[in-house]
Amino acid sequence: MKSYDILIVGGGPIGIACALEAKKKGLNYVILEKGCIVNSLFNYPTNMQFFSTSEKLEIDNIPFISKENKPKKADALEYYRRIVSSNDINIQLFEKVTQITSKENVFSITSEKRSYEANHVIIATGFYDIPKKIDIPGEDLPKVSHYYRDPHFYANQEVAVVGASNSAVDAALECYRKGAHVTMVIRGPEVGKRVKYWVRPDIINRIEEGSIKAFFNTTVKEVKKDKLILNTPEGEKIINNDFVLALTGYKPNFSFLREIGIKLSDDDKLLPQYNPDTMETNISNLYLAGVICGGTETHKWFIENSRIHAKMIIDNILSKTSVKNV
């Protein structure tokens, strides 16, 4: 069984930042990632452009050079992959963690491949792997997807995009421009307020001119093989449909956190318990880093405002170690 000072669960940007900080301070570490390097970013839409500028996506002060001020997915994949490679980061890919237990201040970690021991654990698993289901009949049909990658697939098809966030708006515009017949189904009265400021006028104009249809204050009642049944303010409406992109958001793996023993708030925010000064949870020597700290409020934490978690955590680990050695 391999033993480490720190085991990091999640090989996204923040998990990598924690590894870089641990390496600088001479701590023995490993990252376990259930997919590829920055797996969540890899699953983003092909043409996605970040809201943040490149310097705000940098970790460990390593320059992020991109062609545009606001980089795209391909730029980010290249940046983080090169960081892992050039810094010889100890990361085990396609190795999902299945269990974490603690006994006598030592963590036992079980993955789908092997077992580990560690004195400290950092959970940096993000939130993009579990979509928020809308729980309606027909949601499990093959034509329904909770992820969107490339608009070419939807050319000349009747496509319904459910949602009004950045991902939904990007999908609607891209599919429309590749020849899809797009209908947006929006639960609220307007396009989301947090949609990227340079994109929001575009989608509003396309809706107003009729290039993209939109049903506001509307929900999906049922998905059928070639139809979609909607609940609109005017009553039930049936529209033709080939594909549904249910881009209604994603959530952290709360079951995994509960199984570990991390306490969550009793309200619908499901905020995990941690010390904001050290990022340590209610379990001694177990830390949270990145967007997972926000519970269901996944819009509160981003790379740019959570990359500082790495230094906070490693500093706290070192302070404990120095106290023991006094």
C-alpha positions as CSV (number, residue, x, y, z in Angstrom):
1,M,0.0,0.0,0.0
2,K,1.4,3.4,-1.0
3,S,1.5,6.1,1.7
4,Y,1.6,9.9,1.2
5,D,1.6,13.1,3.2
6,I,-1.3,14.3,1.0
7,L,-3.8,12.6,-1.3
8,I,-5.7,14.9,-3.6
9,V,-9.1,13.7,-5.0
10,G,-9.7,15.5,-8.3
11,G,-7.2,16.5,-11.1
12,G,-8.9,19.7,-12.2
13,P,-7.1,23.1,-12.0
14,I,-7.5,23.5,-8.3
15,G,-6.4,19.9,-7.6
16,I,-3.3,20.6,-9.7
17,A,-2.7,23.9,-7.9
18,C,-2.8,21.9,-4.6
19,A,-0.2,19.5,-6.0
20,L,2.1,22.3,-7.1
21,E,2.0,23.9,-3.7
22,A,2.6,20.6,-1.9
23,K,5.6,19.8,-4.2
24,K,7.1,23.3,-3.6
25,K,6.9,22.6,0.2
26,G,8.5,19.2,-0.1
27,L,5.4,17.2,0.8
28,N,4.8,13.7,-0.7
29,Y,1.5,13.8,-2.6
30,V,-0.6,12.1,-5.3
31,I,-3.6,13.2,-7.2
32,L,-6.3,10.6,-8.0
33,E,-8.5,11.6,-11.0
34,K,-11.4,9.5,-12.2
35,G,-11.0,10.8,-15.8
36,C,-8.4,12.6,-17.9
37,I,-6.4,15.6,-16.9
38,V,-8.9,18.5,-16.0
39,N,-11.7,16.1,-16.8
40,S,-14.5,18.6,-16.3
41,L,-12.9,21.1,-18.7
42,F,-12.5,18.3,-21.2
43,N,-16.3,17.7,-21.1
44,Y,-17.1,21.4,-21.7
45,P,-18.6,22.3,-25.1
46,T,-16.0,22.2,-27.9
47,N,-16.1,26.0,-28.7
48,M,-16.6,27.2,-25.1
49,Q,-15.1,30.6,-24.2
50,F,-14.3,31.4,-20.6
51,F,-15.8,34.4,-18.9
52,S,-12.5,35.0,-17.1
53,T,-9.4,36.4,-18.8
54,S,-6.3,34.1,-19.1
55,E,-4.4,35.6,-16.2
56,K,-7.3,34.8,-13.9
57,L,-7.1,31.2,-14.8
58,E,-3.4,30.9,-14.0
59,I,-2.2,28.7,-11.2
60,D,1.0,29.0,-9.2
61,N,1.9,32.2,-11.2
62,I,2.6,30.1,-14.3
63,P,1.8,32.4,-17.3
64,F,-1.3,31.4,-19.4
65,I,-0.7,32.7,-22.9
66,S,-3.8,32.6,-25.2
67,K,-4.6,34.0,-28.6
68,E,-7.6,35.9,-27.2
69,N,-8.1,37.8,-24.0
70,K,-10.7,35.3,-22.9
71,P,-9.4,31.9,-23.7
72,K,-11.3,28.9,-25.1
73,K,-11.5,25.4,-24.0
74,A,-8.7,24.2,-26.2
75,D,-6.4,26.9,-24.8
76,A,-7.1,25.8,-21.2
77,L,-6.6,22.1,-21.9
78,E,-3.2,22.9,-23.4
79,Y,-2.3,25.1,-20.5
80,Y,-3.1,22.7,-17.7
81,R,-1.8,19.6,-19.5
82,R,1.6,21.3,-20.0
83,I,1.7,22.3,-16.3
84,V,1.2,18.6,-15.3
85,S,3.8,17.5,-17.8
86,S,6.5,20.1,-17.3
87,N,6.2,19.9,-13.5
88,D,6.1,16.1,-13.4
89,I,2.9,16.2,-11.3
90,N,2.2,12.8,-9.6
91,I,-1.3,12.2,-11.0
92,Q,-3.1,8.9,-11.4
93,L,-5.7,9.2,-14.2
94,F,-8.8,7.2,-14.8
95,E,-8.7,6.1,-11.1
96,K,-12.0,6.8,-9.3
97,V,-11.9,7.0,-5.5
98,T,-14.6,4.9,-4.0
99,Q,-14.1,5.1,-0.2
100,I,-12.2,7.3,2.3
101,T,-12.1,6.3,6.0
102,S,-10.0,7.6,8.9
103,K,-8.5,5.8,11.9
104,E,-5.9,7.1,14.3
105,N,-5.2,10.2,12.2
106,V,-4.4,8.2,9.1
107,F,-6.7,8.1,6.1
108,S,-7.3,4.9,4.1
109,I,-8.3,5.6,0.5
110,T,-9.7,3.0,-1.8
111,S,-9.9,3.5,-5.6
112,E,-11.2,1.3,-8.3
113,K,-7.6,0.1,-8.9
114,R,-5.7,0.1,-5.5
115,S,-5.5,1.3,-1.9
116,Y,-3.6,4.2,-0.4
117,E,-2.8,5.7,3.0
118,A,-2.4,9.4,3.6
119,N,-2.0,11.8,6.6
120,H,-4.1,14.5,4.9
121,V,-6.8,14.4,2.1
122,I,-7.9,17.3,-0.1
123,I,-11.2,16.9,-1.9
124,A,-11.2,19.0,-5.1
125,T,-13.8,17.2,-7.2
126,G,-15.7,20.1,-8.7
127,F,-19.4,19.7,-9.7
128,Y,-19.7,19.0,-13.4
129,D,-20.0,15.2,-13.3
130,I,-23.6,15.0,-12.0
131,P,-26.3,16.8,-14.0
132,K,-29.4,18.2,-12.3
133,K,-32.2,16.0,-13.7
134,I,-35.6,17.6,-14.4
135,D,-37.4,14.4,-13.5
136,I,-40.0,14.1,-16.2
137,P,-41.3,11.2,-18.3
138,G,-39.0,10.5,-21.3
139,E,-35.9,12.1,-19.8
140,D,-34.1,8.8,-20.2
141,L,-34.7,8.7,-24.0
142,P,-31.5,8.5,-26.1
143,K,-32.3,11.8,-27.7
144,V,-32.0,13.7,-24.4
145,S,-28.6,14.9,-23.3
146,H,-27.4,16.8,-20.2
147,Y,-24.2,17.7,-21.9
148,Y,-23.4,19.6,-25.1
149,R,-20.2,19.4,-27.1
150,D,-20.5,20.2,-30.9
151,P,-23.2,21.9,-32.9
152,H,-22.5,20.0,-36.1
153,F,-24.4,16.9,-34.8
154,Y,-27.7,18.9,-34.6
155,A,-27.7,20.5,-38.1
156,N,-31.2,20.4,-39.8
157,Q,-32.7,19.0,-36.6
158,E,-35.5,20.2,-34.3
159,V,-33.5,20.9,-31.1
160,A,-35.0,22.0,-27.8
161,V,-32.5,23.7,-25.4
162,V,-33.8,23.6,-21.8
163,G,-32.3,26.3,-19.6
164,A,-31.2,29.9,-19.7
165,S,-27.6,29.8,-18.4
166,N,-24.3,30.3,-20.2
167,S,-24.2,26.7,-21.4
168,A,-27.8,26.8,-22.7
169,V,-27.3,30.1,-24.5
170,D,-24.0,29.0,-26.1
171,A,-25.6,25.7,-27.3
172,A,-28.7,27.5,-28.7
173,L,-26.6,30.1,-30.6
174,E,-24.1,27.6,-32.0
175,C,-26.7,25.0,-33.0
176,Y,-28.8,27.8,-34.7
177,R,-25.7,28.9,-36.7
178,K,-25.0,25.4,-37.8
179,G,-28.5,25.0,-39.3
180,A,-30.5,23.5,-36.4
181,H,-34.1,24.7,-35.7
182,V,-33.7,25.8,-32.1
183,T,-36.4,26.3,-29.5
184,M,-35.4,27.4,-26.0
185,V,-37.5,26.4,-23.0
186,I,-36.9,28.8,-20.2
187,R,-38.4,28.4,-16.7
188,G,-38.1,32.1,-15.8
189,P,-39.3,35.3,-17.6
190,E,-36.0,36.1,-19.3
191,V,-32.6,34.9,-20.3
192,G,-30.3,34.4,-17.3
193,K,-28.8,37.5,-15.8
194,R,-25.4,35.8,-15.4
195,V,-25.0,35.0,-19.1
196,K,-21.8,36.4,-20.5
197,Y,-22.2,40.1,-21.2
198,W,-21.0,39.8,-24.8
199,V,-23.3,36.9,-25.5
200,R,-26.6,38.0,-23.8
201,P,-27.5,40.7,-26.4
202,D,-26.9,38.1,-29.2
203,I,-29.4,35.6,-27.9
204,I,-31.9,38.3,-27.0
205,N,-31.7,39.6,-30.6
206,R,-32.0,36.2,-32.1
207,I,-35.1,35.5,-30.0
208,E,-36.7,38.9,-30.8
209,E,-36.2,38.4,-34.6
210,G,-37.6,34.9,-34.5
211,S,-34.5,33.1,-35.6
212,I,-34.6,31.1,-32.3
213,K,-37.9,30.4,-30.7
214,A,-38.3,30.8,-27.0
215,F,-41.0,29.8,-24.4
216,F,-40.6,31.8,-21.2
217,N,-42.1,30.9,-17.8
218,T,-42.3,27.4,-19.3
219,T,-41.3,23.9,-18.2
220,V,-41.1,20.6,-20.0
221,K,-43.9,18.2,-19.0
222,E,-42.9,15.2,-21.1
223,V,-40.4,14.1,-23.7
224,K,-41.7,11.8,-26.5
225,K,-39.9,10.1,-29.4
226,D,-40.6,13.0,-31.9
227,K,-42.5,15.5,-29.7
228,L,-42.1,17.7,-26.7
229,I,-44.9,18.5,-24.3
230,L,-44.6,21.9,-22.6
231,N,-46.4,23.6,-19.7
232,T,-46.7,27.2,-20.9
233,P,-48.5,30.2,-19.4
234,E,-51.1,29.7,-22.1
235,G,-51.5,26.0,-21.2
236,E,-50.1,22.8,-22.6
237,K,-48.3,23.0,-26.0
238,I,-46.9,20.2,-28.1
239,I,-43.9,20.9,-30.5
240,N,-42.0,18.8,-32.9
241,N,-38.6,17.6,-31.6
242,D,-35.6,15.5,-32.6
243,F,-33.2,16.2,-29.7
244,V,-33.3,17.8,-26.2
245,L,-30.3,19.5,-24.6
246,A,-31.4,19.7,-21.0
247,L,-28.7,22.1,-19.8
248,T,-30.2,22.8,-16.4
249,G,-27.0,22.8,-14.4
250,Y,-24.8,20.3,-12.4
251,K,-24.1,19.5,-8.8
252,P,-21.3,18.2,-6.6
253,N,-21.3,14.5,-5.5
254,F,-23.1,15.1,-2.1
255,S,-23.4,11.4,-1.5
256,F,-19.7,11.0,-1.6
257,L,-19.2,13.9,0.9
258,R,-21.7,12.4,3.3
259,E,-20.2,8.9,3.1
260,I,-16.8,10.4,4.0
261,G,-18.5,12.1,7.0
262,I,-18.5,15.7,5.9
263,K,-21.4,17.6,7.4
264,L,-23.7,19.5,5.0
265,S,-26.1,22.3,5.9
266,D,-29.7,21.4,6.4
267,D,-31.1,23.9,3.8
268,D,-31.2,23.5,0.1
269,K,-27.7,25.0,-0.3
270,L,-26.2,21.8,1.1
271,L,-23.1,23.8,2.1
272,P,-20.3,21.5,3.4
273,Q,-18.8,22.4,6.7
274,Y,-15.3,23.8,6.6
275,N,-13.1,26.5,8.2
276,P,-12.9,29.4,5.6
277,D,-9.5,30.3,7.0
278,T,-7.9,26.9,6.5
279,M,-10.4,25.0,4.3
280,E,-10.4,22.1,6.8
281,T,-13.7,20.3,7.2
282,N,-15.3,19.0,10.3
283,I,-13.0,16.0,9.9
284,S,-9.5,16.7,11.1
285,N,-6.9,16.9,8.3
286,L,-9.5,16.6,5.5
287,Y,-9.8,19.7,3.4
288,L,-12.0,21.0,0.6
289,A,-10.8,23.1,-2.4
290,G,-12.5,24.8,-5.3
291,V,-16.1,24.9,-6.4
292,I,-17.2,22.0,-4.2
293,C,-17.1,24.4,-1.3
294,G,-20.3,26.2,-2.6
295,G,-22.7,23.3,-2.2
296,T,-25.5,23.8,-4.7
297,E,-24.4,27.3,-5.3
298,T,-22.0,26.3,-8.0
299,H,-21.8,29.8,-9.4
300,K,-20.1,31.2,-6.2
301,W,-16.6,29.6,-6.7
302,F,-14.5,29.6,-9.9
303,I,-10.8,28.9,-10.7
304,E,-10.0,32.6,-10.3
305,N,-11.3,32.9,-6.7
306,S,-10.6,29.4,-5.4
307,R,-7.0,28.9,-6.6
308,I,-5.9,30.5,-3.3
309,H,-7.3,27.5,-1.5
310,A,-4.1,25.5,-2.4
311,K,-1.8,27.8,-0.4
312,M,-4.3,28.1,2.4
313,I,-4.5,24.3,2.8
314,I,-0.7,23.6,2.5
315,D,0.1,26.4,4.9
316,N,-2.3,24.9,7.4
317,I,-0.8,21.4,7.0
318,L,2.7,22.8,7.5
319,S,1.7,24.7,10.6
320,K,0.3,21.5,12.2
321,T,3.5,19.7,11.3
322,S,5.7,22.4,12.8
323,V,3.7,22.4,16.0
324,K,4.2,18.6,16.3
325,N,7.9,19.0,15.8
326,V,8.3,21.6,18.5
